[in-house]
Amino acid sequence: MIKIERVKDSGGSYFSFHTEELSDCMAFRITLFGKTFRINFSKKFDYFLIARKTIKNEKAIAYTKVLLGDLTSFILEQALEKEGLHVRNLNSLLTYGVSPTFNFKGELDGKSVFIKLHISSSNTQGRPSFLRTEYENGMLFSSRCPYGLKPITYLELSRLEILITPFVENALTLHDAMRNGKDLEEEYIIQMQEARECMKKHYLAHGDLHGDNILIGTINGEIKRKIYIIDLINAEQFTSDTYFDSSKYKSDERNFNSFLREMHPKLHK
């Protein structure tokens, strides 16, 4: 049974997530610029003790991010090894999604992969798992639309969730492409139109469609670049009776139209 408790000591406030029986724990205590951080976790991945502090020193923040990247990389490596997955060249991308989610790049079976590691807390008990929802939506979306990334695998180890998808190489977000005045080939406009029509045909809504959730790049060593629609945590499939009246469909439609209006001038400038 998972329990949560707040622990107070001279170092500050901590949140601990643990089972009733604690064993085989590893502890880290790190001091940076006079601030002490302590993180405990067990090799069974069912126990975490994470310091919660506010730091304003930019140098301290930078060092802390690197340290956290190294630590979460170690946790991820151990979890993957436990499941018989040997990921090479694992690197923290030092970018974070919904906290506490950490992003990594690695190689699995000779192919570049993107890995999300999410550390759950007990207040998610009884709710759908965060990355499991994204995995299921990704499988659904990629089976209906050629511009979705098909997930490779999903793992759940007590407080850890791990989602592995293909890594989009040489990626540029649609937002950056338009903002920086990058040349946008007509093929990308055609792909955007095809993606929108495919979603309508299958009554699929993304729910959070914006320029940073559309990548232009390649996967699995392919040469030709194409668009990929990512971050499907809010995606949903509707019925024909409910789809076109849903707020998610209307939001997607507004955003698609906005993208296409911005992309056309760059083609004909």
C-alpha positions in Angstrom: 0.0 0.0 0.0 1.5 3.4 -1.0 1.4 6.1 1.6 2.5 9.8 1.5 3.8 11.8 4.4 5.5 15.2 4.9 8.8 15.1 6.7 10.2 18.1 8.4 13.8 18.5 9.6 16.5 21.2 9.9 17.0 21.0 6.1 13.5 22.0 5.2 10.3 20.3 3.9 10.4 17.0 2.1 7.7 14.7 0.6 8.3 11.0 0.9 6.5 8.3 -1.1 7.0 4.8 0.2 5.5 1.4 0.9 5.0 0.0 4.3 8.2 -2.1 4.0 11.3 -0.1 3.1 14.4 -2.0 2.0 17.4 -1.7 -0.2 17.2 2.1 -0.2 19.8 4.4 -1.6 20.2 7.9 -0.3 21.8 11.1 -1.7 22.6 14.2 0.1 24.1 17.1 -2.0 25.1 20.6 -0.9 25.3 23.4 -3.5 25.9 27.0 -2.7 25.0 26.4 0.9 21.8 24.6 0.1 21.4 20.9 1.0 19.4 18.5 -1.2 18.4 15.0 -0.2 16.9 12.4 -2.5 16.2 8.8 -1.3 14.9 6.0 -3.4 14.9 2.2 -3.3 16.2 -0.1 -6.0 12.7 -1.4 -6.2 11.5 2.1 -7.3 8.8 2.2 -4.7 10.3 4.9 -2.5 11.3 8.5 -3.2 12.3 11.3 -0.9 12.6 14.6 -2.8 13.6 17.9 -1.3 11.3 20.8 -2.2 13.2 24.1 -2.3 13.1 27.4 -4.1 16.5 28.6 -5.5 16.9 31.9 -7.2 20.6 31.7 -7.9 20.9 31.0 -11.7 24.2 29.1 -11.3 22.7 26.9 -8.6 19.7 26.2 -10.8 22.0 25.2 -13.6 24.0 22.9 -11.5 20.9 21.4 -9.9 19.4 20.6 -13.3 22.6 18.8 -14.3 22.7 16.9 -11.1 19.0 16.0 -11.4 19.5 14.9 -15.0 22.4 12.6 -13.9 20.3 11.2 -11.0 17.2 10.6 -13.0 19.3 9.0 -15.8 20.7 6.6 -13.2 17.1 5.7 -12.0 15.9 5.2 -15.6 18.9 3.0 -16.5 18.3 0.8 -13.5 14.5 0.5 -14.3 15.1 -0.3 -17.9 17.7 -2.9 -17.0 15.2 -4.5 -14.6 12.9 -5.0 -17.6 15.6 -6.3 -19.8 15.8 -3.2 -22.0 19.3 -2.1 -22.8 19.3 1.5 -23.9 22.6 2.9 -25.0 23.9 6.4 -25.0 21.2 7.6 -22.6 21.2 11.4 -22.2 19.0 13.7 -20.2 17.6 16.4 -22.4 17.1 18.7 -19.4 13.6 19.5 -20.6 10.6 18.8 -18.4 7.0 18.2 -19.1 4.2 18.0 -16.5 6.2 17.9 -13.3 7.8 15.6 -12.4 8.4 14.3 -15.9 11.9 14.0 -17.3 12.9 13.6 -20.9 15.8 11.6 -22.4 17.3 10.5 -25.7 18.9 7.1 -26.1 19.4 4.2 -28.5 17.3 1.0 -28.4 18.0 -1.8 -30.9 20.1 0.5 -33.0 17.4 3.2 -33.3 17.2 6.6 -31.6 14.4 6.8 -29.0 12.7 9.5 -26.9 12.0 8.4 -23.4 9.7 10.1 -20.8 10.2 9.2 -17.1 7.3 10.2 -14.9 7.5 10.0 -11.1 4.0 9.6 -9.7 2.8 10.7 -6.3 0.1 9.1 -4.2 -2.5 11.8 -5.1 -2.8 10.1 -8.5 -4.2 6.9 -6.9 -7.4 5.9 -8.6 -6.8 8.2 -11.6 -5.6 7.1 -15.1 -1.8 6.8 -15.2 -0.2 9.8 -16.8 2.0 8.2 -19.4 -0.2 5.2 -19.9 -2.9 7.6 -21.2 -0.4 9.1 -23.6 0.7 5.6 -24.7 -2.8 4.5 -25.4 -3.7 7.7 -27.2 -0.5 7.4 -29.2 -1.3 3.8 -30.3 -4.8 4.9 -31.3 -3.7 8.1 -33.1 -0.9 6.4 -35.0 -3.1 3.6 -36.1 -5.5 6.1 -37.7 -3.2 8.9 -38.9 0.1 8.6 -40.7 1.4 11.7 -38.9 1.3 10.3 -35.4 4.3 8.7 -33.7 3.6 5.1 -32.8 4.9 4.4 -29.2 7.5 1.6 -28.8 6.6 0.5 -25.3 5.2 1.6 -21.9 6.4 0.4 -18.5 5.0 0.9 -15.1 7.2 0.2 -12.0 5.4 1.2 -8.8 6.0 5.0 -8.7 7.7 5.1 -12.1 6.1 5.4 -15.5 8.2 5.1 -18.6 7.1 5.8 -22.2 9.4 5.1 -25.2 8.7 6.5 -28.6 10.8 7.0 -31.8 13.1 10.1 -31.6 12.4 12.7 -34.2 15.9 13.6 -35.6 16.8 17.1 -36.9 13.5 18.2 -35.5 12.1 21.7 -35.8 8.8 22.7 -34.2 6.2 24.2 -36.5 6.2 27.2 -34.1 9.9 27.8 -34.5 9.8 27.2 -38.3 7.2 30.0 -38.7 8.7 32.3 -36.1 12.2 32.1 -37.5 11.1 32.5 -41.1 12.4 29.1 -42.1 11.4 27.9 -45.6 8.3 25.7 -45.4 7.9 23.3 -48.3 4.5 23.0 -49.9 4.6 19.3 -48.9 4.3 20.3 -45.2 1.1 22.2 -45.9 -0.3 19.2 -47.8 0.6 17.0 -44.8 -1.1 19.4 -42.4 -4.2 19.3 -44.5 -4.1 15.5 -44.7 -3.6 15.2 -41.0 -6.7 17.4 -40.4 -8.8 15.4 -42.8 -7.6 12.1 -41.3 -8.6 13.3 -37.8 -12.0 14.4 -39.0 -12.6 11.1 -40.8 -11.9 9.1 -37.6 -13.4 11.7 -35.2 -10.0 12.2 -33.5 -9.2 15.3 -31.4 -5.8 16.3 -30.2 -7.0 18.6 -27.5 -3.8 20.7 -27.1 -2.7 21.4 -30.7 -0.2 24.2 -31.0 3.0 24.9 -32.9 5.3 23.2 -30.3 3.3 19.9 -30.6 4.0 19.6 -34.3 7.5 18.5 -35.3 9.2 18.5 -38.7 11.9 15.9 -38.9 12.8 12.2 -39.6 12.7 9.0 -37.6 14.6 5.7 -37.9 17.2 6.9 -40.3 14.8 8.1 -42.9 16.0 10.8 -45.3 12.7 12.5 -46.1 11.3 14.9 -43.5 7.7 15.0 -42.6 5.4 16.4 -39.8 4.7 14.5 -36.6 1.9 15.4 -34.2 3.1 14.7 -30.6 2.1 15.1 -27.0 -1.2 13.2 -27.1 -2.0 13.2 -23.4 -5.3 15.1 -24.1 -6.2 13.3 -27.3 -9.7 11.7 -27.6 -11.7 9.8 -30.0 -15.4 10.8 -30.3 -18.4 9.4 -32.1 -19.9 11.0 -35.2 -22.7 12.4 -33.0 -20.4 14.2 -30.5 -17.2 15.0 -32.4 -18.0 18.2 -34.3 -19.7 19.8 -31.3 -16.9 19.1 -28.9 -14.6 21.8 -27.6 -11.5 19.8 -28.5 -12.5 19.6 -32.2 -13.3 23.3 -32.3 -9.9 24.1 -30.7 -8.1 21.8 -33.2 -9.9 23.4 -36.1 -9.0 26.9 -35.0 -5.4 26.0 -34.6 -5.2 24.1 -37.9 -6.6 27.2 -39.7 -4.2 29.5 -37.9 -1.2 27.3 -38.9 -2.2 27.2 -42.6 -2.8 30.9 -42.8 0.7 31.5 -41.4 2.4 28.8 -43.6 0.9 30.0 -46.9 2.6 33.5 -47.0 6.0 31.9 -46.4 5.5 29.7 -49.4 4.7 32.5 -51.7 7.0 35.2 -50.4 
